[in-house]
Amino acid sequence: MEKNRVFLPADILLPEGQDLKKWSVVACDQYTSEPAYWEQVGKYVGQAPSTFHLILPEVWLEQEGVEGRIAGIHRKMQEYLEDGTLKEYAGQYVYLQRTLSDGKVRQGLVGMLDLESYDYTKGAQPLTRPTEGTVESRIPPRMRVRADALLESPHIMVLIDDPGRTVIEPLQDMVAGQPAAYDVDLMEQGGHLRGWLLGQGYAEGIQAALDGLFLQAQQTAEPVGKGPVVFAVGDGNHSLATAKACFEQIKKSLPQQEWERHPARYALVELVNVHDPALEFEPIHRVLFDVDGGHLFRMLKERFILDETAPQKLQMLCGGTLTEIGIQNPCAQLAVGSLQDFLDQYLAQFGGRIDYIHGEDTVYRLCEQPRTVGFLLPPMKKSDLFLTVLHDGVLPRKTFSMGHAQDKRFYFECRRIR
């Protein structure tokens, strides 16, 4: 695979003549313990054209009637293609400026990623790598949505390690004074989004800059004796894994000359520079439901030597009491890895349910319920991400989140995948 053919311009579909604030909604894997959020979004959107009608919020993924929801999603995709809701712009990148809830502006570049460059199987060393372990049992339910879908709309954010700011950041000056293709305040305190379409005149420079990152990654990887990491999946790993799994099924049914040109070979993603000052790595906390907090803490003390001065630190919230915890004899490089290993075994033996929560305020609110225990985790340094993935492979699942829930990627652009 040619190094400069991994991230490409795409035939971008954008809403035409619609209420853009209603069109754009947050990533489907957010607010999974807060169905009221999605009910409120549904009431606000109503029957207006919206990506809300094109996605399945994961809070409803296992609910009764999900097959009907999926069928409705597929019908809406067909409707939006036929009634002029969406207009196609061929061979485009999209340069993004996303104003976050704290006022900072995160820059991004939307294009299509070749799924032949990505592999989520353990031990694989492709150019595009997951940053966390892929739970393969989570893929089939998501495949039911994508397998027969006409369109994709991404919440996948893929990171590049570009300390020289050569790929995305120069575009800010290039589009200065040009009208944005869209400019919208996002719902539910999501901030603001502006996007500029970038045609063929920009592609050569973007590809040349990506070639430079490829050479940089090769030089970093050679002393380690491993393949270079050029792209690292920051958000939406299971969505990208779903796209990959669907494409692998397509490959089995078509001769090579057909699957090589199939639109499902690619997935629409947003590139973000890990060195972007507005990009912050937030820890993903754990909340356990239907568990006895006292028993859980006793089992934790049996598993680990706990010492508040130990380097691996976290906090446990139970019954309104916050307990500082340090793990003296960890079983993983990061506190989140040691904790997750313990929780997996505890839940398998004693039962209960776990959820992964963005934002301390949500943890505190959920832990007001009886038989609910929260674990608050420290953040990791984002500058360590690529080297950690290169040396150690994937991080423990749900190690970090790129910002608060309302700052996650909002759906906007679409692309045909059939």
C-alpha positions as CSV (number, residue, x, y, z in Angstrom):
1,M,0.0,0.0,0.0
2,E,1.3,3.4,-1.0
3,K,2.0,5.5,2.1
4,N,0.2,8.5,0.6
5,R,-3.0,6.7,-0.4
6,V,-4.3,5.9,3.1
7,F,-6.1,9.2,3.9
8,L,-7.9,10.6,0.8
9,P,-10.4,13.2,-0.3
10,A,-14.0,11.9,-0.3
11,D,-17.3,12.5,-2.0
12,I,-18.8,14.5,0.8
13,L,-22.6,14.8,1.3
14,L,-23.7,17.9,3.2
15,P,-27.3,19.1,4.2
16,E,-28.8,21.5,1.8
17,G,-31.2,24.2,3.0
18,Q,-31.8,22.7,6.5
19,D,-31.8,23.8,10.1
20,L,-28.2,22.9,10.8
21,K,-28.6,23.1,14.5
22,K,-31.2,20.3,14.4
23,W,-29.1,18.5,11.8
24,S,-26.0,17.9,13.9
25,V,-26.1,15.7,17.0
26,V,-23.4,14.3,19.2
27,A,-21.7,10.9,18.9
28,C,-24.0,7.9,19.5
29,D,-21.7,6.4,22.2
30,Q,-22.2,9.4,24.5
31,Y,-24.7,9.6,27.4
32,T,-25.2,5.9,27.5
33,S,-26.5,6.0,31.1
34,E,-28.6,9.1,30.5
35,P,-31.6,8.1,28.2
36,A,-33.2,11.5,29.1
37,Y,-30.5,13.3,27.1
38,W,-31.4,11.4,23.9
39,E,-35.1,11.8,24.6
40,Q,-34.6,15.5,24.9
41,V,-32.6,15.6,21.6
42,G,-35.4,13.6,19.9
43,K,-38.0,16.1,21.1
44,Y,-36.0,19.1,19.9
45,V,-35.3,17.6,16.5
46,G,-38.8,16.3,15.9
47,Q,-39.3,15.3,12.3
48,A,-36.8,17.8,10.9
49,P,-34.0,16.4,8.8
50,S,-31.2,15.4,11.2
51,T,-28.4,13.0,11.7
52,F,-30.4,12.0,14.8
53,H,-32.5,9.9,12.3
54,L,-29.4,8.4,10.8
55,I,-27.8,6.9,13.9
56,L,-28.6,4.6,16.7
57,P,-27.7,6.0,20.1
58,E,-26.1,3.2,22.0
59,V,-28.3,3.7,25.0
60,W,-31.0,2.0,22.8
61,L,-28.8,-0.6,21.3
62,E,-30.1,-3.5,23.4
63,Q,-33.6,-2.3,23.8
64,E,-36.7,-4.0,22.5
65,G,-37.7,-2.7,19.1
66,V,-34.1,-2.0,18.0
67,E,-34.7,-3.7,14.6
68,G,-37.5,-1.3,13.9
69,R,-35.2,1.6,14.7
70,I,-32.5,0.3,12.4
71,A,-35.0,-0.2,9.6
72,G,-36.2,3.4,10.1
73,I,-32.5,4.6,9.9
74,H,-32.1,2.9,6.5
75,R,-35.4,4.4,5.2
76,K,-34.3,7.9,6.3
77,M,-30.9,7.5,4.4
78,Q,-32.8,6.6,1.3
79,E,-35.2,9.6,1.8
80,Y,-32.4,12.1,2.3
81,L,-30.7,11.0,-0.8
82,E,-33.8,11.1,-2.9
83,D,-35.5,14.3,-1.7
84,G,-32.5,16.7,-1.9
85,T,-31.8,16.9,1.8
86,L,-28.1,16.0,1.0
87,K,-25.9,17.5,-1.7
88,E,-22.8,15.7,-2.9
89,Y,-19.4,17.5,-3.3
90,A,-17.0,15.2,-5.2
91,G,-13.3,14.7,-4.2
92,Q,-13.2,17.0,-1.1
93,Y,-11.5,17.2,2.2
94,V,-13.2,19.3,4.9
95,Y,-11.2,21.5,7.2
96,L,-12.9,22.0,10.5
97,Q,-12.8,24.5,13.4
98,R,-14.7,23.3,16.4
99,T,-15.2,25.8,19.2
100,L,-15.5,23.7,22.4
101,S,-17.6,24.4,25.5
102,D,-14.5,26.1,27.2
103,G,-14.0,28.4,24.2
104,K,-10.9,26.7,22.8
105,V,-10.9,25.9,19.1
106,R,-9.9,22.4,17.9
107,Q,-8.9,22.0,14.3
108,G,-9.6,18.9,12.2
109,L,-9.5,17.5,8.7
110,V,-12.2,15.2,7.4
111,G,-11.4,12.7,4.7
112,M,-11.7,8.9,4.0
113,L,-9.4,6.4,5.6
114,D,-8.5,3.2,3.7
115,L,-9.6,0.3,5.9
116,E,-6.9,-1.8,4.3
117,S,-4.5,0.3,6.5
118,Y,-6.3,-0.6,9.7
119,D,-6.4,-3.8,11.7
120,Y,-7.8,-4.3,15.3
121,T,-6.6,-7.8,15.8
122,K,-4.2,-8.3,18.7
123,G,-0.6,-8.1,17.7
124,A,-1.2,-6.5,14.3
125,Q,1.1,-3.6,13.3
126,P,-0.8,-1.7,10.5
127,L,-0.3,2.0,9.7
128,T,-3.6,2.8,11.5
129,R,-4.0,1.3,15.0
130,P,-6.5,1.3,17.7
131,T,-5.3,2.9,20.9
132,E,-7.5,0.6,23.1
133,G,-8.5,-3.1,23.0
134,T,-11.4,-3.9,20.7
135,V,-14.2,-5.8,22.4
136,E,-15.3,-8.0,19.4
137,S,-18.6,-8.8,21.0
138,R,-19.5,-5.1,20.6
139,I,-19.1,-5.3,16.8
140,P,-22.0,-7.5,15.6
141,P,-24.8,-5.3,17.0
142,R,-23.3,-2.3,15.3
143,M,-22.9,-4.2,12.1
144,R,-26.7,-4.5,11.9
145,V,-26.8,-0.8,11.5
146,R,-24.0,-0.4,8.9
147,A,-24.3,-3.6,6.9
148,D,-27.4,-2.4,4.9
149,A,-26.8,1.3,5.3
150,L,-26.5,3.6,2.2
151,L,-24.6,6.3,4.1
152,E,-22.1,6.8,6.9
153,S,-21.7,9.8,9.1
154,P,-18.6,9.7,11.2
155,H,-17.9,10.3,14.9
156,I,-14.5,8.6,14.4
157,M,-11.5,10.9,15.3
158,V,-8.1,9.6,14.2
159,L,-5.0,11.2,15.7
160,I,-1.7,12.1,14.0
161,D,1.6,12.8,15.8
162,D,2.5,16.0,14.1
163,P,4.6,18.2,16.5
164,G,5.7,20.4,13.6
165,R,2.0,21.1,12.8
166,T,2.5,20.5,9.1
167,V,-0.8,18.8,8.0
168,I,-3.8,20.5,9.5
169,E,-2.7,23.8,11.0
170,P,-1.5,25.5,7.8
171,L,-5.0,25.2,6.4
172,Q,-6.2,27.9,8.8
173,D,-4.3,30.6,6.9
174,M,-5.2,29.1,3.6
175,V,-9.0,29.4,4.2
176,A,-8.8,32.8,5.8
177,G,-11.3,35.1,4.2
178,Q,-13.1,32.3,2.4
179,P,-16.7,31.6,3.3
180,A,-17.3,28.4,5.3
181,A,-19.5,25.7,3.8
182,Y,-21.3,25.5,7.1
183,D,-21.2,27.6,10.3
184,V,-23.5,26.5,13.1
185,D,-24.1,26.6,16.8
186,L,-24.4,23.1,18.1
187,M,-27.2,21.9,20.3
188,E,-26.9,20.9,24.0
189,Q,-23.9,23.1,24.9
190,G,-21.9,21.5,22.1
191,G,-20.1,24.7,21.1
192,H,-19.8,25.8,17.5
193,L,-18.7,24.2,14.2
194,R,-17.4,25.6,11.0
195,G,-16.3,23.7,8.0
196,W,-14.6,24.5,4.7
197,L,-14.6,22.3,1.6
198,L,-11.1,21.8,0.2
199,G,-10.9,20.6,-3.4
200,Q,-8.0,19.2,-5.5
201,G,-6.0,22.3,-5.1
202,Y,-5.3,21.4,-1.5
203,A,-4.8,17.6,-1.9
204,E,-1.2,17.6,-3.0
205,G,0.1,19.7,-0.1
206,I,-1.9,17.6,2.4
207,Q,-0.5,14.4,1.0
208,A,3.0,15.7,1.0
209,A,2.7,16.6,4.7
210,L,1.3,13.1,5.4
211,D,4.3,11.6,3.6
212,G,6.5,13.5,6.0
213,L,4.7,12.0,9.0
214,F,5.1,8.5,7.5
215,L,8.8,8.9,7.3
216,Q,8.9,10.3,10.8
217,A,7.0,7.3,12.1
218,Q,9.3,4.9,10.2
219,Q,12.3,6.5,11.9
220,T,10.7,6.2,15.3
221,A,9.7,2.6,14.8
222,E,12.9,1.2,13.3
223,P,15.0,1.1,16.5
224,V,12.0,-0.7,18.2
225,G,11.8,-3.3,15.4
226,K,8.1,-2.7,14.8
227,G,5.9,-1.3,12.1
228,P,5.3,2.5,12.1
229,V,2.2,4.0,13.7
230,V,1.0,6.8,11.5
231,F,-2.6,7.0,12.6
232,A,-4.0,6.2,16.0
233,V,-7.8,5.9,16.6
234,G,-8.7,8.3,19.4
235,D,-12.5,8.2,19.4
236,G,-14.9,5.8,17.7
237,N,-12.6,2.7,17.7
238,H,-15.6,0.3,17.7
239,S,-17.3,2.2,14.9
240,L,-14.1,1.9,12.8
241,A,-13.8,-1.8,13.7
242,T,-17.4,-2.2,12.6
243,A,-16.7,-0.6,9.2
244,K,-13.7,-2.9,8.9
245,A,-15.7,-6.0,9.7
246,C,-18.4,-5.1,7.2
247,F,-15.8,-4.5,4.5
248,E,-14.2,-7.8,5.2
249,Q,-17.6,-9.5,4.6
250,I,-17.9,-7.6,1.3
251,K,-14.4,-8.7,0.3
252,K,-15.4,-12.4,0.6
253,S,-18.3,-11.9,-1.8
254,L,-16.6,-9.9,-4.6
255,P,-13.6,-10.5,-6.9
256,Q,-10.6,-8.3,-6.0
257,Q,-10.9,-5.9,-8.8
258,E,-14.4,-5.0,-7.5
259,W,-13.8,-4.8,-3.7
260,E,-10.7,-2.7,-4.3
261,R,-13.0,0.0,-5.8
262,H,-15.9,-0.5,-3.4
263,P,-16.9,2.6,-1.4
264,A,-17.1,0.5,1.8
265,R,-13.3,0.0,1.6
266,Y,-13.1,3.5,3.2
267,A,-14.5,5.1,6.3
268,L,-15.1,8.8,6.7
269,V,-13.0,10.1,9.7
270,E,-11.7,13.3,11.2
271,L,-8.0,13.7,11.6
272,V,-6.8,15.7,14.6
273,N,-3.3,16.5,15.6
274,V,-2.5,15.0,19.1
275,H,-0.5,18.2,19.7
276,D,-3.5,20.5,19.1
277,P,-3.6,22.7,22.3
278,A,-7.4,22.4,22.4
279,L,-7.3,18.6,22.4
280,E,-7.3,17.4,26.0
281,F,-7.2,13.9,27.2
282,E,-9.8,13.3,29.9
283,P,-9.9,10.2,32.0
284,I,-12.8,7.8,31.5
285,H,-14.2,6.9,34.9
286,R,-15.9,3.7,36.0
287,V,-19.3,3.4,37.7
288,L,-20.5,0.0,39.0
289,F,-24.2,-0.6,39.5
290,D,-25.9,-3.3,41.7
291,V,-22.8,-3.9,43.8
292,D,-22.0,-3.9,47.5
293,G,-19.4,-1.1,48.0
294,G,-18.0,-2.5,51.2
295,H,-17.5,-5.9,49.7
296,L,-16.0,-4.4,46.6
297,F,-13.4,-2.5,48.6
298,R,-12.5,-5.5,50.7
299,M,-11.9,-7.5,47.5
300,L,-9.8,-4.7,46.2
301,K,-7.6,-4.8,49.3
302,E,-7.2,-8.5,48.9
303,R,-6.0,-8.1,45.4
304,F,-3.7,-5.1,45.8
305,I,-1.5,-3.6,48.4
306,L,-3.1,-0.2,48.9
307,D,-1.0,2.8,49.9
308,E,-2.0,6.4,49.3
309,T,1.7,7.3,48.4
310,A,1.9,4.6,45.7
311,P,2.5,5.9,42.1
312,Q,-0.8,4.5,40.7
313,K,-3.5,6.6,42.2
314,L,-7.3,6.7,41.8
315,Q,-10.3,7.6,43.9
316,M,-13.3,5.5,45.0
317,L,-16.7,7.1,45.5
318,C,-19.3,5.2,47.6
319,G,-22.2,6.3,49.7
320,G,-21.1,10.0,49.5
321,T,-17.5,9.1,50.7
322,L,-14.5,9.7,48.5
323,T,-11.5,7.4,49.3
324,E,-8.0,8.1,48.0
325,I,-6.4,4.8,46.7
326,G,-2.8,4.1,45.7
327,I,-1.9,0.7,44.2
328,Q,1.5,-0.5,45.5
329,N,1.7,-3.7,43.4
330,P,0.0,-2.9,40.1
331,C,-0.6,-5.4,37.4
332,A,-0.4,-2.9,34.5
333,Q,1.5,0.2,33.4
334,L,-1.4,2.5,34.1
335,A,-3.8,2.8,37.1
336,V,-6.7,2.3,34.7
337,G,-5.2,-1.1,33.6
338,S,-4.8,-2.4,37.1
339,L,-8.3,-1.3,38.1
340,Q,-9.9,-2.7,34.9
341,D,-8.3,-6.1,35.4
342,F,-9.7,-6.2,38.9
343,L,-13.1,-5.1,38.0
344,D,-13.4,-7.6,35.1
345,Q,-12.7,-10.4,37.5
346,Y,-14.9,-9.0,40.3
347,L,-18.0,-8.6,38.0
348,A,-17.5,-12.0,36.5
349,Q,-17.4,-13.6,40.0
350,F,-20.0,-11.5,41.9
351,G,-22.2,-9.8,39.3
352,G,-23.1,-6.2,38.7
353,R,-22.9,-3.9,35.8
354,I,-20.2,-1.4,34.7
355,D,-20.5,1.8,32.7
356,Y,-17.7,4.1,31.4
357,I,-18.4,7.7,32.3
358,H,-17.1,11.0,30.8
359,G,-17.0,13.7,33.5
360,E,-16.7,13.7,37.2
361,D,-20.1,15.4,37.7
362,T,-21.9,12.5,36.1
363,V,-20.1,10.0,38.3
364,Y,-21.1,11.9,41.5
365,R,-24.7,12.1,40.2
366,L,-24.9,8.4,39.4
367,C,-23.4,7.4,42.7
368,E,-26.2,9.0,44.6
369,Q,-28.1,5.8,43.8
370,P,-27.9,2.9,46.2
371,R,-25.5,0.0,45.5
372,T,-23.6,2.2,43.1
373,V,-19.8,2.7,43.3
374,G,-17.7,5.1,41.2
375,F,-13.9,5.1,40.5
376,L,-12.3,8.4,39.4
377,L,-9.2,8.0,37.4
378,P,-6.3,10.4,36.6
379,P,-5.6,11.6,33.0
380,M,-2.7,10.2,30.9
381,K,-0.2,12.5,29.1
382,K,-1.3,12.8,25.5
383,S,2.3,13.3,24.4
384,D,3.0,9.7,25.4
385,L,0.3,8.1,23.3
386,F,2.1,7.2,20.1
387,L,5.2,5.8,21.8
388,T,3.0,3.8,24.2
389,V,1.1,2.3,21.4
390,L,4.3,1.6,19.5
391,H,6.0,-0.1,22.4
392,D,3.2,-1.7,24.3
393,G,0.4,-2.1,21.9
394,V,-3.2,-1.1,22.8
395,L,-3.9,0.7,26.0
396,P,-6.5,-0.8,28.5
397,R,-10.0,-0.2,27.1
398,K,-11.6,3.2,27.9
399,T,-8.3,4.7,29.1
400,F,-8.9,8.2,28.0
401,S,-11.5,10.4,26.3
402,M,-10.7,13.4,24.1
403,G,-12.6,16.0,26.0
404,H,-16.0,16.1,27.8
405,A,-19.1,14.5,26.4
406,Q,-20.5,17.7,24.9
407,D,-17.2,18.3,23.1
408,K,-17.2,15.0,21.3
409,R,-17.5,14.9,17.6
410,F,-21.0,15.9,16.3
411,Y,-22.2,14.2,13.2
412,F,-22.4,16.5,10.2
413,E,-20.8,15.2,7.0
414,C,-22.1,12.0,5.2
415,R,-20.7,9.7,2.5
416,R,-22.2,6.9,0.4
417,I,-20.9,3.5,1.3
418,R,-23.1,1.5,-1.2
